[in-house]
Amino acid sequence: MEIKLPLAIPPLTGRMHIAFPLAIMLTKDTNKVWFYNHYIQMMCSNTYDKYGFLDYSFYVGSICNGWWNNPLLEVQYFNTDIVFKSKKDILDFIISMLKDNYYILTQDLDYFRKKFLKKPRTSYHYIFGCNTDENVLYTVGHQNGYHGGNKLSFKDFVDDMKTYTNQQIVLLKVKEYPLEIDLPFIRKQIHDYVYSRNSSEDLKVYQTTNTTFSYGLKTYDNIFSYFNKLLDGKVKNDIRIPHILWEHKKCMYLRLSYIDTNVFSIDKELLEHFKELSRITSLAKNYMVRSLIDDDPKYIEKPFNQIRSLKEEEHKLMMDLLDILPGEGD
């Protein structure tokens, strides 16, 4: 028996906690409006983690993770101990949930550590299917730096579940919800981005305000610092940083193109400028990929030089958008 739940190709793949819910939501074409209404604000940690990486990502709220309280996803959470205490086989449970059209997320710290890392680091299985004849689960994630499908053997999965007990399982099912482009909300996010406002303040009724991250245009300073450290050999080459930077510019261009076609006329010259930002950051990303293959500083210096002027250029373009989009705020 084979089960393969549908997955869309997500427009954002740099971080799986964003890519996986998007891949589920966008299986319904009408849900693309959610994508265009969100994913504008950026965040970046001000310090490097114990593995030597910056946490750079689209801001979705530390309690949200891309799916919490999302109107387009039915979400259920529980711990694996509930399954074990019920005496139900964990693998049978996973397969039964797939049969009921639930996508599944489980932590895989032990499996991930054994396969890839010298130090423990929590990662996740993003499960969308199975094949009981081949004894594998179908998962999606990053393989050799690329986003795509993988296979996880039943044995590795069960061993992982038994080793790392009392972990959280998340069940996700797509829903359709009538949405329209929300220009004032988009403008508000652009305003927060331009003025580097700490967007975690919007969620302080649920969580402590996050003061350890920079937001919006200020994240460029963290990226510039990262490139300087990379050239000095003080940090690791993390392809996700230029990739996510490119995704942000690509996402903005796609959003504005959709708005221009369907909702609100935008100056064509302004659109072309945003398209150019996407092109420049795409080139920078490609140079960084080359630097992983060819250990030559020029492949790091070139993308660094290409993005140096982006902060000022993007600031100007975003201010132009604030002038034309409806909504409140200076």
N, C-alpha and C positions, 0 to 999 in steps of 0.2 A: 504493500500500500504506500502511495506517495501523496503527500499534502504539500501544496505550495500556495500560501496566501499571496495575493498580489502586492507588489511594492512598486511605487513610482520611483523614478530617478530623482532624488532630492536635489534642489538647486544649491543647497549648502551641504557640504560633506566633510568640512574640516574638523568638526567635532560631532561625535556620534550621538551625544545626548540631544543634539539639535537635528541631525540628519535622520535618525530613525523615526521619530514622530512625524516629521515632514513626509518621509517616504510612505507612511501609512495614510496620513491625512490627504495627501495629493492623489491617492487612488480615485478620489472623487473630484471631478474637474471643477465643480462649483466651489470647492474648498480652497482654491488657489487665492481667493480674495483674502483669506486669513494670512497667507504668506505676504501678500503685498501690503497689508495693514501693519505688519510687525517687522522685526529684524532690521532695525535702523540703528539703535544704540549699540555701542561697543564698550567692552570692558577689558582691562588688562591689569594683572597683579603688579604691584610695585616692587615685589621681591621674587626671587627664583625659588622654586620648591626644592625639596631634598634630592630630586633627580636632576636638577640643573635646568629646569624649564620654566618659562613664563606661562601663566594662565591667561591666554588671549582668546577672546571669544565674543560672539554676539551676546548681548545682555538679554537673558530671559528670566532673571530672578533666581536667586539661589534656592528658593523653595519651589520653583516651577519646573526646572529641568526640561522645559519644552512640552510637558504634557499635563502637569498638575493644573486642575481647574480649567482645562481646555475644553471649550464647548464642542469641539470636533472629535473628541476622543472619550470613549467610555473607559474609565480607569479603575482597576481594583488592585489593592496592595495587601499582602500578608507575608508572613515569614514561613520559611520551609519547615520549621519545627511543627507547624500545624499539620502539614502533610504527613510528616514522619509519625507524629503521635496518633494520627488516624489510621496508621498501618497501611496506608495506600502507597503503592509503588510510585516514586517520584516521576519516573519515566512515563508510566501509564497516565499519570495526571497531566503531564506536559502534552502528550499526544491527544488526550481527550479535550484539552483546551484548544489545541490547534483545530480539531474537528469542529469546535464551536466557534471558529473564526476569530480566536484571540491570538494576537501577537504577544510574545513573551520576552520579558527582560529578566535575567538573573545575574547576580554577581559571579565572577569566575576568578577570584583572586588566586586560588591555588593552581588551577590549570594555567592561567596566564603566567604566573611566576615560573612554573616548571618549563614552559615552552619558550618564553621570550626574555625574561628578566632575571638578573642576578639578585635584585632586591624585590621584596614584595610590593606589589602595587595593585590596588583594586581596579579591575576592568569589568566588562560585562559581556554576557552572551545576548545577542539580539536575534531571537529565534522567530522565523517566519514559516517553517515547514519541517517535514521529516520524510524519511524513506525507510520503512520497516524492513524491506527486503535487503537494503544495504546497511541497516543499523546505523543510520546517521541522522543528525539534525541539520537542517539548513539554517545558517546564520548569515548575517550581513555585518560587514565591518571593514577595517583597514587591513589589507594584506600587501606587504612589500611597498607601503606608502600609497596604495591606491584603494579607493572605496569600491567594494564589490562583494559578491557572495562567497561564502566559505562552507565547509562541511565540518561538523564536530561529531566524533563517534559517540555512540550511546555509552560506551565504557568510560571514555574521558569525562563525559558529562556526569554520569552517576558517581564516579570517583570524586569529582569535584564537589558535588552536592553533599556527599558523606563526609568529606574532609572539612568543608567550610560550612558548618551547620548554622541554623538560626539566621540565615541571610534573607534579604527581602526579595520577593518575586513580584513583578508588576505585570498585570494583564492589560492589554490595550486592544480596543476594538474601535474601528472608524465609525463616525456618525456624520450625517450631513446637517448643516445648520445654515439657515438663510442669512447671508452677510452681504454688506455693501461696502465699497471703498469709503473709508472714514478720513476725509481730508484734514479736518481739525486735529484728529488723533495723530495722523502722520506728521502734521506740522509740529505738534507738541514734541514728538520724538526727535525731529530734526532740530528743534530749538534746544532740547537737552543735549543733543550730540554736539552742536556748535559751541555751546557754552560749558561743555564738559561737566554737566550737572550729574551728581551722584543719584542715579535712578533708583538705588535701593531704598531711598527715602520714601518712595511711593508705597513700599511694602512694610514699613516699620510697625504697622499694626500687627504684623505676623512675625517679624524678625528684627534683629538688631541691625541698625544701619551699618553697612559695610564700608569701613574706612581704609581698607587695605588694598583697594583697587583704584585705578584711574579710569575715567569714563570719557567717551566722545573723542574729540580732537586731541585731548591731552594724551590719549593712548599712543599717539605718534612719538611722543618723547620717550616712552618706554621702548618702542620699537627701535628708535634711533640708538638708544643706549644698548639694546641687544646687539645690533649690528656692530657697534664699536667693540663690544666685548667679544663677539664672534671673531672679528678680525684679529683681536689680540689673543685668541685661543683660550679665552676664559670661560666660555659657555659652549654648549653643544649646538650643532647645526640642526635646527628644528624647522623642517619644511612647512609645518602647519602655519607659522607666522605669516610668511608671504602668501600662502594659499588662502588663509582666512581674510587677509587684507584685500586680495583680489576678489574674493567672494562678496565682500561688502560693497565694493564698487560695481561689480556685476549685478548684484541684487538691486542696488539703487537705480541703475540704468533700466533694468527690467521693470521695476516698479513704475518709474516715470513714463516709460514707453506705454505700459498698460493704461496708466491714468490719461495720458495724452490721447490714446486711441478710443477709450471708452467713457471717460468721465469729464476731463477738464483739459483744455488746450494749453500746451506748454511750448514755449518758444523753441523752435527746431535747433537753433544755434546752442541754446542751453543744453538740450538733449545731446547734441554732438560732443559737448565738453564732458558730460558725464560718461559718454561712450569712450572718450579718449582716456579718462581715468581708468576705466576697466582694461583698456588695451595696455596701458603703461604697467599696471600692476600684474597683468598676465605675463608680460615680458620679464618682469622682476621675478615672478614665481618660477618661470622656466629657467632662468639663470641659476636660481637656487637649487633646482633639481639637478642641473648640470654640475653644480659644485659638489654634490654628493657622489658624483661619478668621477670627476676630475678634480683632484686636490690642488686647485690653483686659486689664489686669493682674488684674481680678477673676476671670478664668477660670483664672488660675494660683494666685491666693490661695485660692480656694475648695477646690481639691483639696489644697493644702498644709495648710489648716486641718483638712480631713477626716482626713488621715492622721497628724496630730500625736500623737493619743492612741493610735494603733494599736499602737505598740511595747509599751506597758505592758499594754494589753488582751490582745494576743496572748501576751505572756509569761505572764500568768495562765492563759489557756486551755491553752497548751502544758504548763504545770506540772500542770494537771488531767489532761491526757493521760498524762503520765509517771507519775502516781499510779495510773492504772487499767490501763495496758497492761503485759503481761508482759515481763520482760527485766531485765538487770542495769544497774547504774549509778544514781547519785543524781541 
